């Protein structure tokens, strides 16, 4: 192999190493970005989990509010009857 051939092999080897280093750098940067986004998503899911903890109680709250509305309707009817009966 001549001297010029040695420089070509050296240049190709350096180019290959450079491409591998750039590829690894890009992969590591993407992994870091994914890690940061994963932390954000994890925090958002934790917030949703704590905010949604009351969802199973919604049915009970609805039933209680219906009962309260029925009770208030009965009270209103009784008051109307008394007011009508008290008028001359």
C-alpha positions in Angstrom: 0.0 0.0 0.0 1.3 3.4 -0.9 1.5 6.5 1.3 -1.6 8.0 -0.4 -3.5 4.7 0.3 -2.6 4.9 4.0 -4.0 8.5 4.1 -7.2 7.4 2.4 -7.7 4.5 4.9 -6.9 6.9 7.8 -9.4 9.4 6.4 -12.2 6.8 6.0 -11.6 5.5 9.5 -11.7 9.0 11.0 -14.9 9.7 9.1 -16.5 6.5 10.3 -15.6 7.3 13.9 -16.9 10.8 13.5 -20.2 9.5 12.2 -20.5 7.1 15.1 -19.8 9.8 17.6 -22.4 12.1 16.1 -24.9 9.3 16.0 -24.3 8.5 19.7 -24.5 12.2 20.6 -27.9 12.5 18.8 -29.2 9.4 20.5 -28.2 10.6 23.9 -29.8 14.0 23.4 -33.0 12.4 22.3 -32.9 10.1 25.3 -32.4 13.1 27.6 -35.4 14.9 26.0 -37.5 11.8 26.3 -36.5 11.5 30.0 -37.5 15.1 30.7 -40.8 14.6 28.9 -41.4 11.4 30.8 -40.9 13.2 34.1 -43.4 15.8 33.0 -45.9 13.2 31.9 -45.4 11.3 35.1 -46.1 14.4 37.2 -49.2 15.2 35.1 -50.5 11.7 35.6 -49.8 11.9 39.4 -51.8 15.1 39.5 -54.7 13.5 37.5 -54.6 10.5 39.8 -55.0 12.7 42.9 -57.6 15.0 41.3 -59.7 12.1 40.1 -59.7 10.3 43.5 -63.2 11.7 44.2 -64.8 10.3 41.0 -66.1 7.2 42.7 -68.0 9.4 45.2 -69.8 11.3 42.5 -72.7 8.7 42.4 -73.2 9.1 46.2 -73.0 12.9 45.9 -75.7 12.8 43.2 -77.9 10.6 45.3 -77.5 12.9 48.3 -78.3 16.0 46.2 -81.4 14.3 44.7 -82.6 13.4 48.2 -82.0 17.0 49.4 -83.9 18.4 46.4 -86.8 16.1 47.1 -86.8 17.1 50.7 -86.7 20.8 49.8 -89.5 20.3 47.3 -91.6 18.8 50.1 -90.8 21.7 52.5 -91.7 24.2 49.7 -95.1 22.4 49.1 -95.9 22.4 52.9 -95.0 26.1 53.2 -97.2 26.9 50.2 -100.1 25.0 51.7 -99.7 26.8 55.0 -99.5 30.2 53.3 -102.5 29.5 51.2 -104.4 28.3 54.3 -103.5 31.4 56.3 -104.9 33.8 53.7 -108.4 35.1 54.1 
